Amino acid sequence: MAIIDDPLYLFDIDDCGFESDEIGNMGMVYVDNGPVFIRYKYGAQRVAFMFLDTGRREYTIESETHSLAELLGSNKSFFVDEFLLVRKGLRLKSAVDPKVLRHTITSVYRSDDKLAVKLVSALKQRHRE
């Protein structure tokens, strides 16, 4: 089983013999410190930068990082998953409502894997609550 947060990776999933189900969604926080960005290696960054492209905002991506501490201390603009901040006990003000940058979380699994089917069912139920 895999958890995917970018729909780009789901286009050919049906042709590969896998099932997919939406199990939740997540918002992203946009910290706006100007047009120079640092890209975080995790999360749906492609989706977040599409937000800027759609708004025809000019920006440059100056660097990338795997480190949350480097991201936070960079003094550059960035996007980060809301859930990661909550998990780390951090509160950052977003330049836009995180719901604007909401993206779907999808589970990809084999229907003959009973444990995966059971887990997906539980996750979908929790998402509805």
N, C-alpha and C positions, 0 to 999 in steps of 0.2 A: 504494500500500500504506500502511496505517496500523497503528500499534501501540497497543492499547487496554489500560488497566490497571483498568478499572472495568466489570463485567459489565452495568451498567445501559444502557450504550450499545450492547449487542449484541442486545437483544430483537428488533428488526425487521430485522436484517442479512440474513436469508435472503430477505426480500421485496424487497430492493433489488438483487439480482443479484450479491452479493458472497459470497465464501467466507470462512470463519473457521477458524482452527486455534490451539489452545493451544500456545504456544512456550516457556513458562516460568512461573515464579512468583517472587514477591518478598515478603520480610517487611518489616515496618515497625517502627521503633523508637519506643517510647512514653516520652517524658521527662515524668515526673510531678512537677510543681512546684505541685500544688494544683488547685483546680477552675476556675481562670481559664486559658483557652487562647488561643494565637495560632495561626491556621490558615495553613499553608503553601499557596501557590497551586498546588503541584505534587504529584503522587502521588495515590494513591487515598484522599484525605481522607474522602470519604463513607463508605467501607468502615471506616476507622479510627474515625470517630465513631459508627458503628453498634455497634461493640464497646462503647463507653460506654453507649449507649442500651440495649443488650441487658442489660448489667449494672445497669441503672437507676441509673447514677451521675449525680449532678447536676454540671453544668458550665455555664460561659458561654464563648462565643467573643468575646473583647474586640477582637481585631484580626486582620488578614490581612496577609501579606507575600509578596513575590516574592524577598526577600533571605535567603539562608541565614545570613549573618552576623547579620542582625536577628533571625531566628528563634532562633539559638543564644544571642544576648545578651539575649533578652527577659525572662529569669527567669520566664517563663510555661510552662505545660505545652504540649506539642506532639507531633505525629506527623511522622516523616520516613522516607522510603524508605531501607532498609538499604543498598541499592546506591549511593545518592548519597553516603552517608557513607564507604563503602569507596572509592569513586572519588576522594573528596577526602582520603583518608587519615585520616579522623576515627574515633574510637572513643567511643561514648556508651553508657552503661548504660541498658538498657531496663527499664521497670517490669514488663513482661511479656515472655515469650519472644517474639522477633520472629515465630516460626512461628505464634503465636496470631493474628497480624494478617497472615498470608500471604494474598496475593491472586494471581489468575491474570493472566498477561500473554497477550493474544490478538492474533494478526495477522489483519487484515482485508485482503482482496486480491481481484483479479479473476482468475478461473481461466484467462483467455486471455492473461494477462501472464506470459510464460515466465520472465522474470527474477524476478518476484515468487514464482512457484511454486518455482523453484530455491532462492531465498533462504529461503523458509518451510521447505522440506525440510531445508536445512542447519541452520536454527535448531532445528527439532524434533529432529534427530539429536543436536545438541549438548546439548539439554535432557535427553535420555535418558541421556547419559553420566555 
